[in-house]
Structures are given as C-alpha cells and as structure tokens.
Amino acid sequence: MPLDPGSADSSAARSGRFRFGSVRFEPGRFELERDGVRVQAEPKVLRSLAYLIARRDEVVSKQELMDALWPGEFVSESAVHRNIALIRRAVGDDGKLQKVVRTLPRAGYRFVARVEWEADPMALKPFRIPLMGRKSELSELRSAFSVAQQGHSSILLICGEAGIGKTRLIQEFAHELRDQRAMLLESRCDEAESAPPFWIWTQLLRAQSLRQILSPEDLLPESSLENAKTTRGSAALEDRSLRFDAVVQALSRVSQDRPLLLLVDDLQWADPSSLALFEYFARYTRDARILTLCVVRTPDGVDREPFDAALGNILNHSNAHRIELLGLTESEIGEWMRWVTETDPDEDQVSALHARTCGNALYLSELLDSPESVIDKNLPRGLRATLHRRLSSLGQADRELLTRAAVLGQSFSLERLCGVFSLDTQSTLRWADRLIHHRVLEPGGELGMFQFSHALVRENLYADLTPSSRFALHRCIAESLAKSERLGSEDSLEEIAYHFGQVAFLGEVNPAIQYSLRAAYRANDRMAYEAACQHCTRALELESRSTTYDPKRHFEILNLKGQSEVLALERARARDTFTTAIELARKLDDANCLAAAVLGFSCSGYGDVSVPDEPAHALIEEALARLPKNEVHWTVRLKVRLSALPPYSDSMQERERLSHEALERARKHARAENVSIRMALVGRLFALVGPGQAKARLELADELRSIESAEDTRNPDLFVSDATFVSYSAEYGAALELGDAARAEIALTHTTRRGEQLGGGYRWWCLIFHAARAIAQGRIEEAERRIEAASSVGIKDQLMVPHIVIHGLRSWSALQHGTLHREALQVMSENLWATGAHMRVLGAYAWFRSGEKDRALCMLSALDAEGMSSLPRNEFWSFSTALLAEMADIRADPKHANALYQLLVPFQDTVLTLGAVHLAWGSAHGALGMLAYAAGRKDAGKYHLSAALTRDSDLGLEPALLRTERFIRLRSSN
C-alpha cells in the first residue's frame, strides 16, 4: 500500500521528512538523500520503505508487504526480498549490519533505526502520485504568489466539478512553498446550513501558527466574530465594519513579516456572512502580502443565486480571478496509468477511461486503485458506486455510525456525536481512528473535530438513508441539542433550527419556526445579516405549512427579514418584504406594526436620488395618521424620515418644520429613548444644511456628541448613524463655512479617526472629505488619488449617491484644469432630479470654463431672470451662487447681478461650500466682488475682492485665491 493520508502512522500522514542517520527521506515527494546526495530508487522501493517506517513499532510480515504493495497481483516472496535489499542499499545498510531494517526469521521485517520526524512548515499531506497536468494553472499560482510577495494581494478561485483536482492543485502548490517562509492558514466550509456564521474566518483565525504570532489583543477578531453582541439597528453597520476591519488588519499585520497563503476549501458551501466578510477582505487587502486560493465546486446542487451574486462581487475586484479546471487529457491519463502500474498502458484502455471519466481525477484514482476496474466494461454511472466500493470494507456497525455522523454534517465534533446518540467516548474515538485509516474521515482543524475525507462521501451516505430513517435521525439530533440549549447553551441555535426544519413536513412545524426565528435574531446580533435572511426565509416557508397560523408572529418574521435585508444591502428584496409586512399590518389594524413596516420600507430606498420616493412618502403619511397622538417612539422616526423624502426634502422650510417638530417632541418626553433623540438631532442637522445655519449646526453637533447610544429593545430603527462621526463631520462643515480653519482641522481629524475605526461607508466619506479639501487647496493630484480610492472602495449598494458624489468631485477637479469630464457630468445630470436648477448652473459653468460661453448663456437663460430667487436654499445654494457670480459678465445684465448680490451679501463673512461633501469654492467676498463689478459698483467690488484675497490666503484656498487674482488682473487690463 502506498503511503497515504490514511496510513497507520499519523506523522507519516503529514507533509514533512524523516531523518535517520545520514538519511533524509521525504515520502510526500518520494525523495531520498544520503549524506546530502540524492539517491535514485524505484517508486516501489520507496513505498516499501514508507510502509515499514509507518509500522516501525511492529513486525511486518512478508504477506502483509505483498498485500500492501502488490494488491491483486501474484508475486513471489523473492519480490519482497529484492525490495528489502534495495532499501538497505539505498540507505547505506546491508543484510549483515541490519541497522535500519532487521529481518526476523519466519516473522517478517521491522524498521529499527532511530527516526526523527521533521514536520513540513506548510503542514500538508503527502501525495500518492505526482500531479498530472495543471502546468499552466501552477504557473498562474506561482505568478500570483510572486506578486503577493511584492505587496499586491490576489484572490484566485479554483473552480470545477467534484473530484476534478481542485484541492489537490492548491495543496501541491502550497507544498512547493514550504521553504519560502510563507505561512499557511486553512479552512473548509461545511455543507450543512447549521454551520455557524463566519465559519471560514473563525477557522483561519484559530490556526496555531497565527496564535504564536498575534498578541491576545490581536486575536480579538476571532472572538468578535464568535461572540459579537450589538444593538440590532443602532450602529449595526458600523459595528460590523469594525469587526470586519479587525480581521483584515490582523491578517495584514501578519503578512508584513511573512507572506500569507490562505486556502479555503469548498467555498460554494460558505455561509453568507463569511461571503460578506470575504467581499470586505477582497476590497481592503489589495496592498497586503496575501495570496488566497479558494476551491469552488461547480455545479454543487445548492441554491446558486445568493452564492453566485457574492462570487460576482468578489470577482469584480481587480485582484480576484477565476481558474476553471477541466478534466485530464488522454495523454495525461496515460501518464497517470504509467506511474501507477509502472508499465506502458494500452491505448484502448486510456481512451476508454477518458471516455468514461472525462478526465475526472477522483474517478481515475478510485478506478486505478483496483486494476480490475480499469477494464471493467460495466463501469457504474456516477460516483456513488465508486464511493460504495470505498465503504464496502467497513463493518455494519461502522457504517451505521458513519451514517449518523453524515446527518450531523460534513464536519462534526466527537463530543456532539457522542452526546446526541449516547455513545461511549473512548470506543467512538477508536471508531474514528479506524475510519481515518480507511481514508473515510480526516482529523478536523481542532482537537476532537473530524470531517469526511471528501464531501461526496458524506453526500452518498446521506442519500442512501430511507426517508423515515433520515427524519428520525434529524429529530433525535434536534431534540438532543434543544435539551442542551435549554440548559444554558445558545451555541446550537442554527443547528437546532436546521434539524427541526428537516422534520417539519411531518407536522412538527412550530419548533422549527421558533428556532429559526431565534437563530435569525442571534445572527443579526452577530451582524451576520445574510444568515439572518436565510433563517427568516425558512421560517416563512414553515409558516405556510403550519396549522396554527399566528399573524403577529408572521409579521415579526417579515419585519425582521426586511431589516436584515436592508442591513445586508439587499434593498430591492427588502422593499418587497416590507410591502408584504405593510399589507399584513393593515389587516391586523395595528398602528405600531404599520409604523415599523413603513419605516423599513422607506429605509430600503433611503438615499436613492435617482427617482422620487413617492410610495414611501405616502406610506409615512398614512402611518403617522394612524398613530396615537401621544406616541413618541414611531412619530419621531417617521417625521425625521419624512423630512428626508420628496417633496419635503426639496423644501428647506418643510425639512426644518418636520425636523423641528420631531426634535421638540423627543425632548419633551422624558421617556423617549436616546436613540430617538439621536435620530431627531441627525434629522435636524440634515434640515439645516442651507446657508446661514452654521452656528446652529455647531450647537446641534455638540448636543449630538453628548448623547451616548443606547439599545432600543422594542424595535430599533435602521441606520441610526454613529453620533460621534456625524457630530464631528457636521462640526467640520460648519467650521469650514464660518472660516474657522483651526476648528475645521481639528474636527476633520476627529472625523477621520472615527471613520477609520468604523470602516465601511464611514471610511468612504472620509476619503470624500479629504478629496474635497485637497481640491479646494489646489492639491489636485492628491485629490484624484483620494477620489480613485473612494471609487475602488465604493459602497455595496444599488443607490446612486456614491456614484454622484464621486462624479461630482471628478467634474470639479477637471474644471480646475480647465477641462470637462463629460462622463461625470452626464451621470450627475441624469440622476440629480431633485436639484434641477442647481444642475443647470453646474452645466452652464462647465461650458463657461471650457470657453463655450454661448452654450453657457443658453443654459442660463432657462433660469430665473429675477435674480435666481427660485434656487432652493439647500446644500447646493451657496455653491451655485458662487458659480453664477463667476458667470455674471456673460449675462451683461447689471440688474440681474445686483439682485444676486443682494441675496448673497448677508453671508459675506462665510466660505461658500457644497453641502455634504464640504467642498469649498472660496470666500463669499470673492463672489460678491465679481457681482459688484457686473452690477457697476466698482468700489464695492474692490472692497470685496481685497477681503477675499486675505480670507482665501488665510484659509489656504489656493484655487480661489488664483481665481480672484485672475479676475483683478482682467479688470485692471480693461
């Protein structure tokens, strides 16, 4: 028998080398050296040596050697004698000395040299045969690792059908890297839906090699993923980003010293929360020394839609690529057979094998292990027959216990197997050892954990169960785990929900619904929103089969599912879910339920400026009308949300009225939760983004920062923003508008620090703030780098806000060079429906700066000729007024210029900025000076321009300073 992962000696089943005397023997690579010189030996001789070492604590008979090394063949004892003689010659031994292999008359042979095992740093298993084919794939992996060593991470998805050789390829490659100081971290996904959230990353972070490097503080990511408890709703997204970022930063820090090789097997079964973290990992590790190799089985028989979507998101990143493995060619199969049989294969046999297996490596390996199967004309279809043959040597009791383990899942703990089925631990451990010897099981990543050697083995066992046996086992597991959970352990909720779900069709629906709902809440607590969606979907399916329909419970599931979908950024699905919840709330005639569902509905489209959200507006009005007059909790939230939706969001007066009502109502009621006041303050800040409100925003920012977040256990709102981040960013914008450079700098520093801590969308906004500041201060190259960084980071969202902001900054940056960014202008013009007048101003200004003043004038003619009084005084007003001031000359209309001057003069001591991105045009004195000259008020113009030079210089607004100087020179020359 060749040395294999299933051999008796556990050390021989790991990748590494034996040393005895001056001999170094590496069985995984079939390499033997003596005194540092490579010794040529036949493969059969080296297999014999490996077999004797594996059984060095016992005497190996001649018959055992013949059965192991020449299975199914008739050979005489002379073949054994010859092999032993060749072994002794290769290692420097002989029949007289017998220092290495001793002959025991009439008994057999025993390996007697003192042997030391040197574990391979990569800790991989040796391979039975060399890797056939895959030269181009190996070359691509080597190239990716070389790039990763230079600080540019890569993610390669090795895709193909079961048994095609995906896992073997990455193991072979990892084996090559054993001398290159790379650190290997491995994880494997579990097929069962009961797998805990973030299972990929938990396995990686538990690696002993990682624990030897990272401090207890650095190991926080593992405990964060396993034990995360956070408010459902309040700061949920930012908390999850923090924990995602902790994982990324820990792995990135390790890669600074040693390049990391991450191997993830069976990614197609990854839990959705692991995939969400994988997308975050792909986005934020571009500059780390990490190569990630993932095995993806296709097709896999699972629900492909969510997995394919996640896979597509990962592959959208420039550092992620897909490698599709195909079957071996006939020539490669012939090479394989030549190596196994040590003879030249018959061409007809090779062609028949290729036709029957399509080059599938697993089929080939199973067939070539049994020589008679190679020429068997009745080769069974599919893999099940091959797997049955693998299990045929097991006893009935072994197969029955293995079947129970298969119901538990692809991987299982010995403790759970024994606990559920009341088994003796020691005898079950001996059973596991036997199954490892037969290559059916493998040790798991943790002590006491085991897994099937191949997922198909487990699938085949499960498929062989009769329906009654299958569901009896699921019920037994579910009830046993439920009993443990009632004793105080909540670690099994996902498993309990899964196993109860498998027996629900027998009529036991309520336990499955109950545990699915509890598992969904727990998943949301741990920020595993995708998993929560799955649990809720299962609960709803089970509800449809229940004979005791509970409408309140049905609403609870729908509402939780919608919230989870919003937090997972599946907004279109969330809107459909909340629509159903709204219909149910109306049937229940429950105002609170209606308010909760309507709020979720509006959140599912919140921030989308591509279309007016008229349905959300109408629904909020309906929900407010049904709420009792003394109700605070939902009234505050709905009014704040309403102020952010059209048509109210288009009117600063309406924004201010609604936000003021919400804040006053929250403050007046002592029982109002902090989260309600926080949301009211955020809504108030949004309502006061227009001109002349900077001091009021500073006061609100201070108050918001003074309020600590508190968990709202009744029904938390979605997207209650982080108070610290919002308050500091609001302070930055207000201080910038007031021209307080010192306070603005401090506030931006605090904003950036908090944004980096929170990660996700908060980090994205920090990049935008810094890009806008760099543009305003004339550091265009830095600004463009920040813009590109923000574009690559992005936000996993279907909304247009990120795209519009990025394109807006690109447009303004290009205009500093006197050029047009036509694509950016097109995107904004198509999506800024709520700012039509402001958009026309920007479009006219773009033509004006490019020298096409006639086209600019044509666009301006569509605007209000009475002094632009129709421009909404929102976050765009100051910036639009500044652009109109620059273009005042092309109108040649002193009356128009004077009217605009009168509108702007109350804000002469401010800096004109662009709303939420805090992009500074320059001092309002600059715009007033241009308007004064256009109105024929030369003295006023000189005063304002002189003041603008001083103010813009003090603030470091280089483009504004140059703009004013250019205007003065032009007036002087005229």
Beta strands, then each sheet from edge to edge (+ up, - down):
strand 1: 16-20
strand 2: 23-26
strand 3: 31-34
strand 4: 37-38
strand 5: 101-104
strand 6: 108-111
strand 7: 116-119
strand 8: 154-160
strand 9: 183-188
strand 10: 260-265
strand 11: 290-297
strand 12: 320-324
strand 13: 411-413
strand 14: 441-443
strand 15: 449-452
strand 16: 911-914
strand 17: 919-923
sheet 1: 4+ 3- 2+ 1- 7+
sheet 2: 5+ 6-
sheet 3: 9+ 10+ 11+ 8+ 12+
sheet 4: 13+ 15- 14+
sheet 5: 16+ 17-
end
